[in-house]
Amino acid sequence: MTEPREDLADRYFDAAIGLLRRVRDEEAAGIKAAATAVADAVASGGRVFVFGAGHSSLPAQDVVYRAGGLALINLLAVPGVVGVDVMPATLGSALERVDGLAGVVLDTSPVQRGDVLFVISLSGRNSLPVEMAQNARALGLTVIGVTSVAYAEQTSSRHVSGTFLRDHCTIVLDSKIAVGDAELSDDAIPAPFGPASTVVTSALMQAVVATAATELAERGVTPPMLRSGNVDGGHDWNGRIFEQYRDRIFFRH
């Protein structure tokens, strides 16, 4: 009688939970520092932006115009790399390796000195996230990199400088994701599978937002939070937030 194969769903959940625990325990100081940077920007009239390419755009989008989230977080979009919305999908990956693209995007964006920019990139090795962080720092932004440090230790950079995203950030949050982003393997399946980077990175971002909101409240500043449009009064609440902070919310323009 053949032994039943271990439940892969259980293995995946166990792996994701293990990574979440590691991030909670090992990145607490970074989460606090990132949250303080966000709270400082919100309290001082600054703005917050978030960028990610390909699947790294998913946790970026998850904190923009989000029920239960800060209204002042704006997506810094780069055409062709926001998710997999281009055809062929491989074009987005190719654009991440184009030198100079980040500079053009920043120069034509509303970012200004004193703002906060999250740059999310699992590998942190491609030109686009490296130059996004590099150029943003030069413009006077606080840059928070959300990446897997393992890539910087086990792979080579694709940027001419030989550097990684982590080398150009004010604050680095390490997602702890192993190179290859696949938590599962099985003898009957020819490649590793079960990526967990979106789960972990989204949790990291939400932890930063929650901590920033709490810190603002502790300072006596009412954090501008959005409510779900699917609860009674949600749209009216959000409309008032949009009006109050219209000069710092760019996804409404």
Accessible surface in RSA format (square Angstrom, percent):
REM  Atomic radii and reference values for relative SASA: ProtOr
REM  Chains: A
REM  Algorithm: Lee & Richards
REM  Probe-radius: 1.40
REM  Slices: 20
REM RES _ NUM      All-atoms   Total-Side   Main-Chain    Non-polar    All polar
REM                ABS   REL    ABS   REL    ABS   REL    ABS   REL    ABS   REL
RES MET A   1   236.96 122.7 152.44 100.9  84.52 201.2 129.70 110.3 107.26 142.1
RES THR A   2   124.03  88.2 102.52 103.9  21.51  51.3  72.64  97.6  51.39  77.7
RES GLU A   3   145.56  83.6 131.98  99.8  13.58  32.3  61.29 118.6  84.27  68.8
RES PRO A   4   115.71  84.3  89.65  81.7  26.06  94.7 100.45  82.9  15.26  94.8
RES ARG A   5   152.07  63.8 120.72  61.5  31.35  74.6  44.10  60.3 107.97  65.4
RES GLU A   6   114.00  65.5  96.33  72.9  17.68  42.1  47.15  91.2  66.85  54.6
RES ASP A   7    77.47  54.3  64.85  64.5  12.63  29.9  26.16  61.6  51.32  51.2
RES LEU A   8    43.35  24.1  38.34  27.4   5.01  12.6  38.51  27.0   4.84  13.0
RES ALA A   9    57.70  53.1  46.27  71.4  11.43  26.0  53.76  75.7   3.95  10.5
RES ASP A  10    82.86  58.0  81.30  80.9   1.56   3.7  19.72  46.4  63.14  63.0
RES ARG A  11    57.81  24.3  53.22  27.1   4.60  10.9  15.09  20.6  42.72  25.9
RES TYR A  12    50.11  23.4  50.11  28.5   0.00   0.0  43.15  32.4   6.96   8.6
RES PHE A  13   127.43  63.8 127.43  78.9   0.00   0.0 127.43  77.3   0.00   0.0
RES ASP A  14    97.74  68.5  87.14  86.7  10.59  25.0  29.02  68.3  68.72  68.5
RES ALA A  15    25.87  23.8  11.65  18.0  14.22  32.3  23.64  33.3   2.23   5.9
RES ALA A  16     6.06   5.6   6.06   9.3   0.00   0.0   6.06   8.5   0.00   0.0
RES ILE A  17    74.90  42.6  74.90  55.8   0.00   0.0  74.90  53.9   0.00   0.0
RES GLY A  18    30.26  37.3   0.00   N/A  30.26  37.3  28.01  76.9   2.24   5.0
RES LEU A  19    17.08   9.5  15.97  11.4   1.11   2.8  16.12  11.3   0.96   2.6
RES LEU A  20    57.88  32.2  53.69  38.4   4.19  10.5  54.04  38.0   3.84  10.3
RES ARG A  21   139.45  58.5 138.44  70.6   1.01   2.4  34.70  47.4 104.75  63.5
RES ARG A  22   109.14  45.8 106.11  54.1   3.03   7.2  45.33  62.0  63.81  38.7
RES VAL A  23     7.42   4.9   7.42   6.7   0.00   0.0   7.42   6.5   0.00   0.0
RES ARG A  24   150.71  63.3 141.42  72.1   9.29  22.1  73.41 100.3  77.30  46.8
RES ASP A  25    94.39  66.1  63.69  63.4  30.70  72.6  29.50  69.4  64.89  64.7
RES GLU A  26    93.31  53.6  61.84  46.8  31.48  74.9  36.35  70.3  56.96  46.5
RES GLU A  27    19.30  11.1  17.94  13.6   1.35   3.2   1.52   2.9  17.77  14.5
RES ALA A  28    57.09  52.5  49.15  75.9   7.93  18.0  52.19  73.5   4.90  13.0
RES ALA A  29    83.78  77.0  68.57 105.8  15.21  34.6  76.98 108.4   6.80  18.0
RES GLY A  30    15.53  19.2   0.00   N/A  15.53  19.2  11.43  31.4   4.10   9.2
RES ILE A  31    19.08  10.9  19.08  14.2   0.00   0.0  19.08  13.7   0.00   0.0
RES LYS A  32   103.67  50.6 103.30  63.4   0.37   0.9  78.41  70.6  25.26  26.9
RES ALA A  33    41.58  38.2  32.05  49.5   9.53  21.7  38.67  54.5   2.90   7.7
RES ALA A  34     0.00   0.0   0.00   0.0   0.00   0.0   0.00   0.0   0.00   0.0
RES ALA A  35     0.00   0.0   0.00   0.0   0.00   0.0   0.00   0.0   0.00   0.0
RES THR A  36    41.00  29.2  41.00  41.6   0.00   0.0  36.29  48.7   4.71   7.1
RES ALA A  37    14.84  13.6   7.92  12.2   6.92  15.7  13.14  18.5   1.71   4.5
RES VAL A  38     1.59   1.0   1.59   1.4   0.00   0.0   1.59   1.4   0.00   0.0
RES ALA A  39     0.00   0.0   0.00   0.0   0.00   0.0   0.00   0.0   0.00   0.0
RES ASP A  40    67.17  47.0  64.22  63.9   2.95   7.0  27.42  64.5  39.75  39.6
RES ALA A  41     4.26   3.9   0.84   1.3   3.42   7.8   3.96   5.6   0.31   0.8
RES VAL A  42     8.30   5.5   2.84   2.6   5.47  13.2   2.84   2.5   5.47  14.8
RES ALA A  43    49.38  45.4  15.04  23.2  34.35  78.1  17.39  24.5  32.00  84.8
RES SER A  44    93.00  78.6  52.31  69.8  40.69  93.7  50.04 106.6  42.96  60.2
RES GLY A  45    39.10  48.2   0.00   N/A  39.10  48.2  23.14  63.5  15.96  35.8
RES GLY A  46    11.13  13.7   0.00   N/A  11.13  13.7  10.50  28.8   0.64   1.4
RES ARG A  47    16.66   7.0  16.66   8.5   0.00   0.0   3.42   4.7  13.23   8.0
RES VAL A  48     0.34   0.2   0.34   0.3   0.00   0.0   0.34   0.3   0.00   0.0
RES PHE A  49     2.48   1.2   2.48   1.5   0.00   0.0   2.48   1.5   0.00   0.0
RES VAL A  50     0.00   0.0   0.00   0.0   0.00   0.0   0.00   0.0   0.00   0.0
RES PHE A  51     1.22   0.6   1.22   0.8   0.00   0.0   1.22   0.7   0.00   0.0
RES GLY A  52     1.94   2.4   0.00   N/A   1.94   2.4   0.00   0.0   1.94   4.3
RES ALA A  53     8.09   7.4   2.75   4.2   5.34  12.2   2.75   3.9   5.34  14.2
RES GLY A  54    14.79  18.2   0.00   N/A  14.79  18.2  14.23  39.0   0.56   1.3
RES HIS A  55   118.61  64.8 112.22  78.0   6.39  16.4  71.40  73.6  47.21  54.9
RES SER A  56    19.69  16.6  13.81  18.4   5.88  13.6   5.54  11.8  14.16  19.8
RES SER A  57     0.10   0.1   0.10   0.1   0.00   0.0   0.00   0.0   0.10   0.1
RES LEU A  58    77.96  43.4  72.45  51.8   5.51  13.8  73.18  51.4   4.78  12.9
RES PRO A  59     2.44   1.8   2.44   2.2   0.00   0.0   2.44   2.0   0.00   0.0
RES ALA A  60     0.00   0.0   0.00   0.0   0.00   0.0   0.00   0.0   0.00   0.0
RES GLN A  61    70.51  39.4  62.11  45.4   8.40  20.0  18.29  38.9  52.22  39.6
RES ASP A  62    37.14  26.0  30.58  30.4   6.56  15.5  14.30  33.7  22.84  22.8
RES VAL A  63     2.46   1.6   1.21   1.1   1.24   3.0   2.24   1.9   0.21   0.6
RES VAL A  64    20.05  13.2  11.97  10.8   8.08  19.5  11.97  10.4   8.08  21.9
RES TYR A  65   125.89  58.8 110.75  63.0  15.14  39.4  75.91  57.0  49.98  61.6
RES ARG A  66   102.13  42.9 101.51  51.7   0.62   1.5  21.24  29.0  80.89  49.0
RES ALA A  67    47.23  43.4  27.33  42.2  19.90  45.3  28.16  39.7  19.07  50.5
RES GLY A  68    54.60  67.3   0.00   N/A  54.60  67.3  34.05  93.4  20.55  46.0
RES GLY A  69     2.51   3.1   0.00   N/A   2.51   3.1   2.51   6.9   0.00   0.0
RES LEU A  70     0.83   0.5   0.52   0.4   0.31   0.8   0.52   0.4   0.31   0.8
RES ALA A  71     0.00   0.0   0.00   0.0   0.00   0.0   0.00   0.0   0.00   0.0
RES LEU A  72     0.42   0.2   0.42   0.3   0.00   0.0   0.42   0.3   0.00   0.0
RES ILE A  73     1.77   1.0   1.77   1.3   0.00   0.0   1.77   1.3   0.00   0.0
RES ASN A  74     1.78   1.2   1.78   1.7   0.00   0.0   1.78   4.3   0.00   0.0
RES LEU A  75    53.42  29.8  32.28  23.1  21.14  53.1  32.28  22.7  21.14  56.9
RES LEU A  76     9.99   5.6   8.29   5.9   1.69   4.3   8.89   6.2   1.10   3.0
RES ALA A  77    52.89  48.6  37.32  57.6  15.57  35.4  37.47  52.8  15.42  40.8
RES VAL A  78     0.39   0.3   0.34   0.3   0.05   0.1   0.34   0.3   0.05   0.1
RES PRO A  79   113.51  82.7  96.63  88.1  16.88  61.4 106.40  87.8   7.11  44.2
RES GLY A  80    15.51  19.1   0.00   N/A  15.51  19.1   6.60  18.1   8.91  20.0
RES VAL A  81     0.46   0.3   0.21   0.2   0.25   0.6   0.46   0.4   0.00   0.0
RES VAL A  82    29.93  19.7  25.62  23.2   4.31  10.4  25.62  22.3   4.31  11.7
RES GLY A  83    11.50  14.2   0.00   N/A  11.50  14.2   9.00  24.7   2.50   5.6
RES VAL A  84    90.30  59.4  69.48  62.9  20.82  50.2  70.36  61.1  19.94  54.1
RES ASP A  85   106.76  74.8  68.64  68.3  38.12  90.1  45.44 106.9  61.32  61.2
RES VAL A  86    26.81  17.6  22.53  20.4   4.28  10.3  26.51  23.0   0.30   0.8
RES MET A  87   172.80  89.5 146.31  96.8  26.48  63.1 121.90 103.6  50.90  67.4
RES PRO A  88    86.21  62.8  83.39  76.0   2.81  10.2  85.76  70.8   0.45   2.8
RES ALA A  89    52.65  48.4  41.27  63.7  11.38  25.9  41.54  58.5  11.11  29.4
RES THR A  90   100.24  71.3  94.98  96.3   5.26  12.5  82.56 110.9  17.68  26.7
RES LEU A  91    74.96  41.7  71.24  51.0   3.71   9.3  74.95  52.6   0.01   0.0
RES GLY A  92     5.07   6.2   0.00   N/A   5.07   6.2   4.87  13.4   0.20   0.4
RES SER A  93    57.18  48.3  54.36  72.5   2.82   6.5  21.52  45.8  35.66  50.0
RES ALA A  94    41.44  38.1  37.27  57.5   4.17   9.5  37.63  53.0   3.81  10.1
RES LEU A  95    42.55  23.7  42.49  30.4   0.06   0.2  42.55  29.9   0.00   0.0
RES GLU A  96    24.66  14.2  24.66  18.7   0.00   0.0   0.13   0.3  24.53  20.0
RES ARG A  97   115.17  48.4  97.76  49.8  17.40  41.4  27.15  37.1  88.02  53.3
RES VAL A  98    67.00  44.1  62.36  56.5   4.64  11.2  66.71  58.0   0.29   0.8
RES ASP A  99    90.31  63.3  68.51  68.2  21.80  51.5  28.33  66.7  61.98  61.8
RES GLY A 100    39.66  48.9   0.00   N/A  39.66  48.9  35.76  98.1   3.90   8.7
RES LEU A 101    41.29  23.0  38.33  27.4   2.96   7.4  41.14  28.9   0.15   0.4
RES ALA A 102     0.23   0.2   0.00   0.0   0.23   0.5   0.00   0.0   0.23   0.6
RES GLY A 103    14.69  18.1   0.00   N/A  14.69  18.1  14.67  40.3   0.02   0.0
RES VAL A 104    93.51  61.5  90.50  81.9   3.01   7.3  92.73  80.6   0.79   2.1
RES VAL A 105    15.37  10.1  12.40  11.2   2.97   7.2  14.50  12.6   0.87   2.4
RES LEU A 106     4.36   2.4   0.62   0.4   3.74   9.4   0.62   0.4   3.74  10.1
RES ASP A 107   113.87  79.8  78.95  78.6  34.91  82.6  27.76  65.3  86.11  85.9
RES THR A 108   113.25  80.5  75.03  76.1  38.22  91.1  68.76  92.4  44.49  67.3
RES SER A 109    24.06  20.3   3.14   4.2  20.93  48.2   8.25  17.6  15.81  22.2
RES PRO A 110    59.61  43.4  41.78  38.1  17.83  64.8  54.51  45.0   5.10  31.7
RES VAL A 111    19.58  12.9   1.31   1.2  18.27  44.0   1.31   1.1  18.27  49.6
RES GLN A 112    99.20  55.5  92.71  67.8   6.49  15.5  29.04  61.8  70.16  53.2
RES ARG A 113   175.59  73.7 153.99  78.5  21.60  51.4  67.12  91.7 108.47  65.7
RES GLY A 114    45.81  56.5   0.00   N/A  45.81  56.5  32.64  89.6  13.16  29.5
RES ASP A 115     0.91   0.6   0.91   0.9   0.00   0.0   0.00   0.0   0.91   0.9
RES VAL A 116     2.85   1.9   2.85   2.6   0.00   0.0   2.85   2.5   0.00   0.0
RES LEU A 117     0.00   0.0   0.00   0.0   0.00   0.0   0.00   0.0   0.00   0.0
RES PHE A 118     2.07   1.0   2.07   1.3   0.00   0.0   2.07   1.3   0.00   0.0
RES VAL A 119     0.00   0.0   0.00   0.0   0.00   0.0   0.00   0.0   0.00   0.0
RES ILE A 120     3.82   2.2   3.14   2.3   0.68   1.6   3.14   2.3   0.68   1.8
RES SER A 121     8.77   7.4   7.56  10.1   1.20   2.8   4.59   9.8   4.17   5.8
RES LEU A 122    35.63  19.8  30.38  21.7   5.26  13.2  34.09  23.9   1.54   4.1
RES SER A 123    20.01  16.9  16.88  22.5   3.13   7.2  10.88  23.2   9.12  12.8
RES GLY A 124     0.83   1.0   0.00   N/A   0.83   1.0   0.83   2.3   0.00   0.0
RES ARG A 125    44.09  18.5  44.09  22.5   0.00   0.0   2.63   3.6  41.46  25.1
RES ASN A 126    14.12   9.7  14.12  13.6   0.00   0.0   0.00   0.0  14.12  13.7
RES SER A 127     0.99   0.8   0.99   1.3   0.00   0.0   0.00   0.0   0.99   1.4
RES LEU A 128     0.23   0.1   0.00   0.0   0.23   0.6   0.23   0.2   0.00   0.0
RES PRO A 129     1.20   0.9   1.20   1.1   0.00   0.0   1.20   1.0   0.00   0.0
RES VAL A 130     0.00   0.0   0.00   0.0   0.00   0.0   0.00   0.0   0.00   0.0
RES GLU A 131    19.23  11.0  19.23  14.6   0.00   0.0   7.06  13.7  12.18   9.9
RES MET A 132     0.00   0.0   0.00   0.0   0.00   0.0   0.00   0.0   0.00   0.0
RES ALA A 133     0.00   0.0   0.00   0.0   0.00   0.0   0.00   0.0   0.00   0.0
RES GLN A 134    65.24  36.5  59.60  43.6   5.64  13.4  23.03  49.0  42.21  32.0
RES ASN A 135    46.86  32.3  44.80  43.3   2.05   4.9  10.75  25.9  36.10  34.9
RES ALA A 136     0.00   0.0   0.00   0.0   0.00   0.0   0.00   0.0   0.00   0.0
RES ARG A 137   106.62  44.8  91.88  46.8  14.74  35.1  16.22  22.2  90.40  54.8
RES ALA A 138    82.52  75.9  47.91  73.9  34.61  78.7  60.05  84.6  22.47  59.5
RES LEU A 139    72.52  40.4  66.19  47.4   6.33  15.9  68.12  47.8   4.40  11.8
RES GLY A 140    21.67  26.7   0.00   N/A  21.67  26.7  11.17  30.6  10.50  23.5
RES LEU A 141     6.94   3.9   0.05   0.0   6.89  17.3   0.62   0.4   6.32  17.0
RES THR A 142    38.79  27.6  36.97  37.5   1.82   4.3   6.51   8.7  32.28  48.8
RES VAL A 143     0.00   0.0   0.00   0.0   0.00   0.0   0.00   0.0   0.00   0.0
RES ILE A 144     0.00   0.0   0.00   0.0   0.00   0.0   0.00   0.0   0.00   0.0
RES GLY A 145     0.00   0.0   0.00   N/A   0.00   0.0   0.00   0.0   0.00   0.0
RES VAL A 146     1.50   1.0   0.35   0.3   1.15   2.8   0.38   0.3   1.12   3.0
RES THR A 147     5.15   3.7   3.58   3.6   1.58   3.8   3.69   5.0   1.46   2.2
RES SER A 148     1.28   1.1   0.22   0.3   1.06   2.4   0.00   0.0   1.28   1.8
RES VAL A 149    26.07  17.2  25.52  23.1   0.55   1.3  26.07  22.7   0.00   0.0
RES ALA A 150    21.64  19.9  18.40  28.4   3.25   7.4  18.64  26.3   3.00   8.0
RES TYR A 151    20.48   9.6  20.48  11.7   0.00   0.0  13.00   9.8   7.47   9.2
RES ALA A 152    19.07  17.5   2.88   4.4  16.18  36.8   2.88   4.1  16.18  42.9
RES GLU A 153   119.39  68.5  81.95  62.0  37.44  89.1  31.89  61.7  87.50  71.4
RES GLN A 154   126.46  70.7  88.64  64.8  37.82  90.0  37.76  80.4  88.70  67.3
RES THR A 155    39.00  27.7  16.85  17.1  22.15  52.8  27.17  36.5  11.83  17.9
RES SER A 156    76.53  64.7  67.66  90.3   8.87  20.4  48.03 102.3  28.50  39.9
RES SER A 157    24.48  20.7   0.83   1.1  23.65  54.5   0.83   1.8  23.65  33.1
RES ARG A 158   114.78  48.2  86.14  43.9  28.64  68.2  25.37  34.7  89.41  54.2
RES HIS A 159    15.27   8.3   8.04   5.6   7.24  18.5   6.68   6.9   8.59  10.0
RES VAL A 160   136.50  89.8  98.98  89.6  37.52  90.4 110.16  95.7  26.33  71.4
RES SER A 161    55.69  47.1  20.31  27.1  35.38  81.5  31.63  67.4  24.06  33.7
RES GLY A 162    49.64  61.2   0.00   N/A  49.64  61.2  27.72  76.1  21.92  49.1
RES THR A 163    35.60  25.3  34.55  35.0   1.05   2.5  35.60  47.8   0.00   0.0
RES PHE A 164    16.30   8.2  16.30  10.1   0.00   0.0  16.30   9.9   0.00   0.0
RES LEU A 165     0.14   0.1   0.14   0.1   0.00   0.0   0.14   0.1   0.00   0.0
RES ARG A 166    88.67  37.2  76.55  39.0  12.12  28.9  14.29  19.5  74.38  45.1
RES ASP A 167    76.78  53.8  42.89  42.7  33.89  80.1  19.45  45.8  57.33  57.2
RES HIS A 168    29.77  16.3  25.85  18.0   3.92  10.0  18.67  19.2  11.10  12.9
RES CYS A 169    17.84  13.5   0.00   0.0  17.84  41.9   0.00   0.0  17.84  19.2
RES THR A 170    72.89  51.8  44.20  44.8  28.69  68.4  45.85  61.6  27.04  40.9
RES ILE A 171    27.96  15.9  23.21  17.3   4.75  11.5  27.96  20.1   0.00   0.0
RES VAL A 172    48.68  32.0  30.42  27.5  18.26  44.0  30.42  26.4  18.26  49.5
RES LEU A 173     0.00   0.0   0.00   0.0   0.00   0.0   0.00   0.0   0.00   0.0
RES ASP A 174    21.81  15.3  21.81  21.7   0.00   0.0   5.92  13.9  15.90  15.9
RES SER A 175     1.04   0.9   1.04   1.4   0.00   0.0   0.63   1.3   0.42   0.6
RES LYS A 176    30.48  14.9  16.49  10.1  13.99  33.3   7.03   6.3  23.45  25.0
RES ILE A 177     0.00   0.0   0.00   0.0   0.00   0.0   0.00   0.0   0.00   0.0
RES ALA A 178    56.87  52.3  51.82  80.0   5.04  11.5  56.25  79.2   0.62   1.6
RES VAL A 179    61.56  40.5  37.04  33.5  24.52  59.1  37.04  32.2  24.52  66.5
RES GLY A 180    54.86  67.7   0.00   N/A  54.86  67.7  34.55  94.8  20.31  45.5
RES ASP A 181    21.85  15.3  17.67  17.6   4.18   9.9   8.49  20.0  13.36  13.3
RES ALA A 182    30.34  27.9   8.33  12.9  22.01  50.1   8.33  11.7  22.01  58.3
RES GLU A 183    49.79  28.6  24.30  18.4  25.49  60.7   3.86   7.5  45.93  37.5
RES LEU A 184    12.12   6.7   8.90   6.4   3.21   8.1  11.01   7.7   1.11   3.0
RES SER A 185    70.36  59.5  65.27  87.1   5.09  11.7  32.97  70.2  37.39  52.4
RES ASP A 186    19.97  14.0   6.16   6.1  13.81  32.7   8.81  20.7  11.16  11.1
RES ASP A 187   160.11 112.1 120.39 119.8  39.72  93.9  43.05 101.3 117.05 116.7
RES ALA A 188    71.41  65.7  34.86  53.8  36.55  83.1  46.56  65.6  24.84  65.8
RES ILE A 189    70.71  40.2  61.21  45.6   9.51  22.9  61.56  44.3   9.15  24.8
RES PRO A 190   141.97 103.5  96.34  87.8  45.62 165.8 110.51  91.2  31.46 195.5
RES ALA A 191    56.02  51.5  52.07  80.4   3.95   9.0  55.35  77.9   0.67   1.8
RES PRO A 192    93.16  67.9  77.84  71.0  15.32  55.7  77.86  64.3  15.30  95.1
RES PHE A 193    54.47  27.3  49.99  31.0   4.48  11.6  54.47  33.0   0.00   0.0
RES GLY A 194    12.09  14.9   0.00   N/A  12.09  14.9   9.84  27.0   2.24   5.0
RES PRO A 195    84.78  61.8  76.10  69.4   8.68  31.6  76.17  62.9   8.61  53.5
RES ALA A 196     0.34   0.3   0.00   0.0   0.34   0.8   0.34   0.5   0.00   0.0
RES SER A 197    15.65  13.2  15.36  20.5   0.28   0.7   3.99   8.5  11.66  16.3
RES THR A 198    51.53  36.6  48.74  49.4   2.79   6.6  38.41  51.6  13.11  19.8
RES VAL A 199    65.46  43.1  56.63  51.3   8.83  21.3  62.75  54.5   2.72   7.4
RES VAL A 200     0.11   0.1   0.00   0.0   0.11   0.3   0.00   0.0   0.11   0.3
RES THR A 201     9.05   6.4   9.05   9.2   0.00   0.0   3.04   4.1   6.01   9.1
RES SER A 202    20.85  17.6  20.63  27.5   0.22   0.5  16.16  34.4   4.69   6.6
RES ALA A 203    40.87  37.6  29.09  44.9  11.78  26.8  36.71  51.7   4.16  11.0
RES LEU A 204     1.58   0.9   0.00   0.0   1.58   4.0   1.29   0.9   0.29   0.8
RES MET A 205     0.80   0.4   0.80   0.5   0.00   0.0   0.80   0.7   0.00   0.0
RES GLN A 206    58.21  32.6  55.57  40.6   2.64   6.3  37.65  80.1  20.56  15.6
RES ALA A 207    37.54  34.5  28.27  43.6   9.27  21.1  36.50  51.4   1.04   2.8
RES VAL A 208     0.28   0.2   0.28   0.3   0.00   0.0   0.28   0.2   0.00   0.0
RES VAL A 209     6.46   4.3   6.38   5.8   0.08   0.2   6.46   5.6   0.00   0.0
RES ALA A 210    58.92  54.2  50.31  77.6   8.60  19.6  57.35  80.8   1.57   4.2
RES THR A 211    44.28  31.5  39.50  40.0   4.78  11.4  26.44  35.5  17.83  27.0
RES ALA A 212     0.00   0.0   0.00   0.0   0.00   0.0   0.00   0.0   0.00   0.0
RES ALA A 213    13.72  12.6  12.79  19.7   0.93   2.1  13.09  18.4   0.62   1.7
RES THR A 214    75.60  53.8  70.29  71.3   5.31  12.7  49.66  66.7  25.95  39.2
RES GLU A 215    17.73  10.2  16.92  12.8   0.81   1.9   9.29  18.0   8.45   6.9
RES LEU A 216     0.00   0.0   0.00   0.0   0.00   0.0   0.00   0.0   0.00   0.0
RES ALA A 217    59.68  54.9  40.37  62.3  19.31  43.9  43.58  61.4  16.10  42.6
RES GLU A 218   135.05  77.5  95.50  72.2  39.55  94.2  48.56  93.9  86.49  70.6
RES ARG A 219   100.74  42.3  63.64  32.4  37.10  88.3  49.21  67.3  51.52  31.2
RES GLY A 220    69.59  85.8   0.00   N/A  69.59  85.8  36.30  99.6  33.29  74.6
RES VAL A 221    51.61  34.0  47.31  42.8   4.30  10.4  51.47  44.7   0.14   0.4
RES THR A 222   113.95  81.0 102.43 103.8  11.52  27.4  69.67  93.6  44.28  66.9
RES PRO A 223    24.38  17.8  18.92  17.2   5.45  19.8  18.92  15.6   5.45  33.9
RES PRO A 224     2.34   1.7   0.29   0.3   2.05   7.5   2.34   1.9   0.00   0.0
RES MET A 225    45.06  23.3  44.70  29.6   0.37   0.9  44.70  38.0   0.37   0.5
RES LEU A 226     4.04   2.2   1.81   1.3   2.23   5.6   1.81   1.3   2.23   6.0
RES ARG A 227   122.57  51.5 116.73  59.5   5.84  13.9  27.27  37.3  95.30  57.8
RES SER A 228    34.67  29.3  28.45  38.0   6.21  14.3  19.61  41.7  15.06  21.1
RES GLY A 229    28.14  34.7   0.00   N/A  28.14  34.7   8.16  22.4  19.98  44.7
RES ASN A 230   148.27 102.2 112.57 108.8  35.70  86.0  33.14  79.8 115.13 111.3
RES VAL A 231    81.17  53.4  70.80  64.1  10.37  25.0  77.33  67.2   3.84  10.4
RES ASP A 232   154.90 108.5 122.58 122.0  32.32  76.4  43.88 103.3 111.02 110.7
RES GLY A 233    45.42  56.0   0.00   N/A  45.42  56.0  30.22  82.9  15.20  34.0
RES GLY A 234     0.58   0.7   0.00   N/A   0.58   0.7   0.00   0.0   0.58   1.3
RES HIS A 235   126.81  69.3 117.25  81.5   9.56  24.5  83.47  86.0  43.35  50.4
RES ASP A 236    98.28  68.8  90.61  90.2   7.67  18.1  20.53  48.3  77.75  77.5
RES TRP A 237    77.45  31.1  76.56  37.1   0.89   2.1  76.54  40.8   0.91   1.5
RES ASN A 238     9.32   6.4   9.32   9.0   0.00   0.0   3.21   7.7   6.11   5.9
RES GLY A 239    32.76  40.4   0.00   N/A  32.76  40.4  26.61  73.0   6.15  13.8
RES ARG A 240   147.44  61.9 139.80  71.3   7.64  18.2  77.67 106.2  69.77  42.3
RES ILE A 241    17.73  10.1  17.73  13.2   0.00   0.0  17.73  12.8   0.00   0.0
RES PHE A 242    17.36   8.7  15.32   9.5   2.04   5.3  15.52   9.4   1.84   5.3
RES GLU A 243   101.34  58.2  97.97  74.1   3.37   8.0  49.15  95.1  52.19  42.6
RES GLN A 244   125.17  70.0  93.24  68.1  31.94  76.0  37.55  79.9  87.63  66.5
RES TYR A 245    33.45  15.6  33.28  18.9   0.17   0.4  14.88  11.2  18.57  22.9
RES ARG A 246   145.47  61.1 141.56  72.2   3.91   9.3  50.05  68.4  95.42  57.8
RES ASP A 247   102.07  71.5  84.67  84.3  17.40  41.1  45.34 106.7  56.73  56.6
RES ARG A 248    28.41  11.9  28.41  14.5   0.00   0.0  10.53  14.4  17.88  10.8
RES ILE A 249     0.74   0.4   0.51   0.4   0.23   0.6   0.51   0.4   0.23   0.6
RES PHE A 250    45.42  22.7  32.94  20.4  12.48  32.5  33.32  20.2  12.10  34.6
RES PHE A 251    61.72  30.9  25.13  15.6  36.59  95.2  35.67  21.6  26.05  74.6
RES ARG A 252   149.70  62.9 117.40  59.8  32.30  76.9  26.67  36.5 123.03  74.6
RES HIS A 253   154.81  84.6  86.47  60.1  68.35 174.8  95.17  98.1  59.64  69.4
END  Absolute sums over single chains surface
CHAIN  1 A    12248.3       9436.8       2811.5       6949.5       5298.8
END  Absolute sums over all chains
TOTAL         12248.3       9436.8       2811.5       6949.5       5298.8
